[in-house]
């Protein structure tokens, strides 16, 4: 009698989408709190790390899009590599 191994694969695409949504929401919250005058150090760092993020409405939206793209790419690659080792 042979035992079959039940291998569960990670859905890399779904992981990428989830990370994109979380990244965009995080950038939105950072933009809102930055405009309220809190988390100023984190806002300054995000402005250095992200090309399009600023505290204007357009800058927050552009930062959300950029964060979503990077979040998707990183999480998708992570899921793909995880599945290769699984």
N, C-alpha and C positions, 0 to 999 in steps of 0.2 A: 504494500500500500504506500503510495507516494503522497506526500503532503505538498499541496500547492501553496505558494506564497501569495498572499493577497496584497498586491502592491497598489497603494493609493498614490495617484499622481496629483500634484498640485496644479490647479488651473492657473497658469501664468498670466493669461489674459485678464481673468477676473481679479487676480492680485494686482495687476497693473492699474486697472480701472479703480479699484478701491484706494490704492495709494494716490492716484491722481486726484480723486475727490477729497481725501483727507488733506493732501498738500494744499489744494486750492482753498479749502475752508480755513486751514491754518494761516494762510497768507491773508485772507479776508479779515480774520480776527486780529491779526497783527496790524493790519492797516487801520482798523477801527480803533484799537487800543492806542496805536501810535498817534492818531489824530486827537485822542482824548488826553494825551500827554503821559501815558504810562508805557512801560516797557520800551523806553527810548533807546536803551543800549541795544536791545534786540532789533529794533527798527533800523538803527544805524548799521548794524552788522548785515541785515538783509539787504539794505541798499548797496552795501559793498559786494555782497555775494551774488546778487541777482541784477542783471543788466537793466531790466525794465521796471523794477519796483520803486515806487515813491509814494508819498502820502497823498497825492492827488487821486481823484476818482479814476482817471485813466491809468495812473501808475499802479494803483491797487489792482485794477482789472488785468493789466498787462502782467503784473507780478503773479496773480492767480493763474493765468494761462501758462506762464513760464514754470511755475512751481508744479502745476499739473503735468506738464510735459516731462519734466525731470523726474517727478515722482513715478509716473508711468514707466519711463524707460528703466529706471533703477529697479523697481519692483518686478517688472517683466523679466529682466535679465536675471535677477535673483531667483525667480520661479523657474526659469528655463534651466539654470545651472543646478538648482535643487533637483529637478526631475532627471537630469543627467546622472546625478549621484544616487538616485533612488533606485 
